[in-house]
Amino acid sequence: MTPSFDSLSVLTLESRRAKELASLISTYGGRPVVAPALREVPLESNPAAFDFARDLVRDAFDVVIFLTGVGARALIGVIETAHPRDEVLAALARTRVVVRGPKPLAVLRDLRVPVWATAPEPNTWRELLAELDAKAGECPLRGARVAVQEYGVSNPELLAGLRERGAEVTAVPVYQWALPEDTEPLKEAVRAISRGDIDIAIFTTRVQVVHLWQIAAAMGLEADLRRGLTRTVVASIGPTTSEELRDRGLDADIEASHPKLGFLVREAADRGPGLLRAKR
């Protein structure tokens, strides 16, 4: 039997892929409620990126870690305004390059930059550190100079894990997440969840959780939001997002078996209606 949302209301907080996700929800018989929770804002002044580039071409790093595809491409785009691209790519080729998952891997393959290590699924900071531990025979982290391309919000657990292993860590922020310019759909999502009008809420990044709570706090509705979500089926793209939900006192009812939109929506359609009946 094909999974179906059975005409339930399904909230998505996606921004860049909002239309795609809404279409998927409709395909599986759901009523999409779209409330974009963030926008990507390039850092207007990014001295850290230029400092990174200067040190990179001088071979100052032993390891460079790329966490996202968008961030990897943006970082190279920023620094090639100060250094020729060929010079930057040649420097990366001389460095042990590590990627968190398939998206930065695809970007670096397009640029023909060799990748030394890739974190396995579910591609969190834990798998990344474990992969580096497994390769410690080739490059011990103790005393290593490590640069980390950050994305939107910093990952303190990853940075702390690298430093605990004795690495000298340089964080390189490339872009940050901001609230959307129009926050009214997000405010209405908080109200709808609080009223019990949302049946299933889909979270595809931890920043969506952060921003939803930020808006609820500004509205004085944090307790109502949390209460509403306990009666809503909460679906998470993966461990990092689920961890952010737990920090807010909530457990994800569904975590995608693979951290991809298609898997998440299909599994939410398959299990969501039954879970909702049990919760209510």
C-alpha positions as CSV (number, residue, x, y, z in Angstrom):
1,M,0.0,0.0,0.0
2,T,1.3,3.5,-0.9
3,P,2.0,5.6,2.2
4,S,-0.5,8.4,2.7
5,F,-1.0,11.3,5.0
6,D,-4.7,10.8,4.7
7,S,-5.4,14.6,4.2
8,L,-3.7,15.5,7.4
9,S,-2.1,19.0,7.8
10,V,1.7,18.8,7.4
11,L,3.9,21.7,8.4
12,T,7.2,22.3,6.5
13,L,9.6,25.0,7.6
14,E,11.8,24.6,4.5
15,S,12.9,27.8,2.7
16,R,15.2,27.0,-0.3
17,R,13.3,23.7,-1.1
18,A,9.9,24.8,0.1
19,K,8.1,24.1,-3.2
20,E,9.8,20.7,-3.6
21,L,8.8,19.6,-0.1
22,A,5.2,20.9,-0.4
23,S,4.9,19.0,-3.7
24,L,6.1,15.8,-2.0
25,I,3.6,16.3,0.9
26,S,0.8,16.7,-1.6
27,T,1.9,13.7,-3.6
28,Y,1.5,11.6,-0.5
29,G,-2.0,13.0,0.2
30,G,-1.1,15.6,2.8
31,R,-2.2,19.3,3.1
32,P,1.1,21.2,3.1
33,V,1.4,24.2,5.4
34,V,4.5,26.2,4.4
35,A,6.2,28.5,6.9
36,P,9.8,29.3,5.8
37,A,12.0,29.5,9.0
38,L,15.3,30.8,7.7
39,R,17.3,32.5,4.9
40,E,20.9,32.2,4.1
41,V,22.8,35.4,4.6
42,P,26.4,35.6,3.3
43,L,28.7,37.3,5.8
44,E,29.2,40.8,4.5
45,S,32.7,41.0,6.0
46,N,34.4,37.7,6.3
47,P,38.0,38.2,7.5
48,A,38.1,34.7,8.8
49,A,37.7,33.4,5.2
50,F,40.5,35.6,3.9
51,D,42.7,34.6,6.8
52,F,42.0,31.0,6.0
53,A,42.9,31.5,2.4
54,R,46.2,33.2,3.2
55,D,47.2,30.4,5.5
56,L,45.9,27.7,3.2
57,V,48.1,28.7,0.3
58,R,51.1,28.9,2.7
59,D,50.3,25.2,3.6
60,A,49.5,26.1,7.2
61,F,46.8,23.5,7.7
62,D,47.2,19.7,8.0
63,V,43.4,19.0,7.7
64,V,40.6,21.0,6.2
65,I,37.0,19.9,7.0
66,F,34.0,20.9,4.8
67,L,30.6,20.5,6.5
68,T,28.2,21.5,3.7
69,G,28.1,21.7,-0.1
70,V,26.7,25.2,-0.2
71,G,29.3,26.4,2.3
72,A,32.2,24.7,0.5
73,R,31.2,26.4,-2.8
74,A,30.6,29.7,-1.1
75,L,33.9,29.6,0.8
76,I,35.9,29.0,-2.4
77,G,33.8,31.8,-4.2
78,V,34.8,34.2,-1.4
79,I,38.5,33.5,-1.2
80,E,39.0,33.4,-5.0
81,T,38.3,37.2,-4.9
82,A,41.7,37.4,-3.2
83,H,43.6,34.4,-4.6
84,P,43.5,32.7,-8.0
85,R,41.2,29.7,-7.9
86,D,43.9,27.4,-9.3
87,E,46.2,28.4,-6.4
88,V,43.5,27.7,-3.8
89,L,42.6,24.3,-5.4
90,A,46.3,23.3,-5.6
91,A,46.7,24.2,-1.9
92,L,43.6,22.0,-1.0
93,A,45.1,19.2,-3.0
94,R,48.2,19.3,-0.8
95,T,46.0,19.2,2.3
96,R,44.1,16.3,3.9
97,V,40.5,17.2,3.0
98,V,37.6,15.8,5.0
99,V,33.9,16.1,4.2
100,R,30.9,15.5,6.5
101,G,28.6,14.0,3.8
102,P,27.7,13.6,0.1
103,K,27.0,17.3,-0.7
104,P,30.4,18.7,0.1
105,L,31.9,15.6,-1.5
106,A,30.1,16.3,-4.8
107,V,31.3,19.9,-4.8
108,L,34.9,19.0,-4.2
109,R,34.8,16.2,-6.8
110,D,33.4,18.8,-9.3
111,L,36.5,21.0,-8.4
112,R,38.8,17.9,-8.7
113,V,40.0,18.3,-5.2
114,P,41.0,14.9,-3.7
115,V,39.1,14.0,-0.5
116,W,41.0,12.1,2.2
117,A,38.1,11.1,4.5
118,T,34.3,11.1,4.4
119,A,32.0,10.7,7.4
120,P,29.5,7.8,6.9
121,E,25.8,8.2,7.4
122,P,24.1,9.7,9.2
123,N,26.9,12.3,8.6
124,T,26.9,14.0,12.0
125,W,29.9,15.4,13.9
126,R,30.0,12.1,15.8
127,E,30.7,10.0,12.6
128,L,33.1,12.7,11.4
129,L,35.2,12.4,14.6
130,A,35.0,8.6,14.5
131,E,36.3,8.6,10.9
132,L,39.2,10.9,11.9
133,D,40.0,8.6,14.8
134,A,40.0,5.6,12.4
135,K,42.6,7.5,10.3
136,A,44.8,8.6,13.2
137,G,47.5,6.3,12.0
138,E,47.9,8.4,8.8
139,C,47.4,11.8,10.5
140,P,47.1,12.0,14.3
141,L,45.0,14.9,15.4
142,R,47.4,15.7,18.3
143,G,49.3,18.8,17.2
144,A,47.5,18.9,13.8
145,R,46.3,22.3,12.4
146,V,42.7,21.8,11.5
147,A,40.4,24.3,9.7
148,V,36.6,23.7,9.8
149,Q,34.2,25.3,7.3
150,E,31.2,26.2,9.4
151,Y,27.6,26.6,8.3
152,G,25.0,28.9,9.6
153,V,25.5,28.1,13.3
154,S,28.7,26.8,14.9
155,N,29.1,23.2,15.9
156,P,30.6,23.4,19.4
157,E,30.6,19.6,19.9
158,L,32.8,19.1,16.8
159,L,35.2,21.9,17.7
160,A,35.4,20.6,21.3
161,G,36.0,17.0,20.0
162,L,38.8,18.1,17.8
163,R,40.5,20.2,20.5
164,E,40.1,17.3,23.0
165,R,42.1,15.2,20.6
166,G,44.9,17.8,20.6
167,A,44.1,19.6,17.4
168,E,44.7,23.3,16.8
169,V,41.4,24.4,15.4
170,T,40.5,27.3,13.2
171,A,36.7,27.9,12.6
172,V,35.9,29.4,9.2
173,P,32.3,30.8,9.0
174,V,31.0,31.3,5.5
175,Y,27.4,32.2,5.8
176,Q,24.9,32.5,8.6
177,W,21.2,31.8,9.1
178,A,18.8,34.6,9.7
179,L,15.1,34.7,10.2
180,P,13.1,35.3,7.0
181,E,12.3,38.9,6.1
182,D,8.6,38.1,6.4
183,T,8.1,36.2,9.7
184,E,4.3,36.2,9.6
185,P,4.0,32.7,8.2
186,L,6.3,31.5,11.0
187,K,4.2,33.3,13.6
188,E,1.1,31.7,12.2
189,A,2.8,28.3,12.3
190,V,3.4,28.9,16.1
191,R,-0.3,29.8,16.6
192,A,-1.5,26.8,14.5
193,I,0.7,24.4,16.5
194,S,-0.5,25.9,19.7
195,R,-4.2,25.6,18.7
196,G,-3.7,22.0,17.6
197,D,-4.3,22.7,13.9
198,I,-1.1,21.0,12.7
199,D,-1.1,17.2,12.6
200,I,2.5,16.5,11.5
201,A,5.5,18.9,11.7
202,I,8.5,18.2,9.5
203,F,11.9,19.5,10.6
204,T,14.8,19.3,8.0
205,T,17.5,21.2,9.9
206,R,18.2,22.1,13.5
207,V,18.1,25.9,12.7
208,Q,14.4,25.5,11.9
209,V,13.9,24.4,15.5
210,V,16.0,27.3,16.9
211,H,14.1,29.8,14.9
212,L,10.6,28.4,15.6
213,W,11.4,28.7,19.3
214,Q,12.9,32.2,18.9
215,I,9.6,33.4,17.3
216,A,7.5,31.6,19.9
217,A,9.5,33.2,22.7
218,A,9.0,36.7,21.1
219,M,5.3,35.9,21.0
220,G,5.2,34.6,24.6
221,L,4.0,31.2,23.4
222,E,6.9,28.9,24.2
223,A,4.9,26.8,26.6
224,D,1.9,26.6,24.1
225,L,4.2,25.6,21.3
226,R,5.8,22.8,23.3
227,R,2.4,21.6,24.5
228,G,1.0,21.7,20.9
229,L,4.0,19.7,19.6
230,T,3.4,17.0,22.2
231,R,0.1,16.4,20.4
232,T,1.6,16.7,16.9
233,V,3.7,14.0,15.1
234,V,7.2,15.4,15.0
235,A,9.4,14.2,12.0
236,S,13.1,14.9,11.9
237,I,15.6,14.6,9.0
238,G,18.3,13.2,11.2
239,P,20.2,13.0,14.5
240,T,21.4,16.6,14.7
241,T,17.9,17.9,14.3
242,S,16.5,15.4,16.7
243,E,19.2,16.4,19.3
244,E,18.0,20.1,19.0
245,L,14.4,18.9,19.6
246,R,15.5,17.0,22.7
247,D,17.2,20.1,24.0
248,R,13.8,21.7,23.8
249,G,12.2,18.9,25.7
250,L,10.8,17.0,22.8
251,D,11.5,13.6,21.2
252,A,11.1,13.1,17.4
253,D,8.4,10.6,16.7
254,I,10.0,9.8,13.3
255,E,13.6,10.1,12.3
256,A,14.4,9.5,8.6
257,S,16.2,6.2,8.0
258,H,18.4,8.2,5.6
259,P,18.9,12.0,6.0
260,K,17.1,12.9,2.7
261,L,13.8,14.7,2.0
262,G,12.3,11.8,0.0
263,F,12.9,9.3,2.8
264,L,11.7,11.7,5.5
265,V,8.4,12.5,3.7
266,R,7.6,8.9,2.7
267,E,8.3,7.6,6.2
268,A,6.2,10.4,7.7
269,A,3.3,9.6,5.4
270,D,3.7,5.9,6.2
271,R,3.8,6.2,10.0
272,G,2.4,9.6,10.7
273,P,-1.4,8.9,10.7
274,G,-1.0,5.9,13.1
275,L,1.3,7.8,15.4
276,L,-1.1,10.8,15.5
277,R,-4.0,8.5,16.5
278,A,-1.9,7.1,19.3
279,K,-0.8,10.6,20.5
280,R,-4.3,12.0,20.5
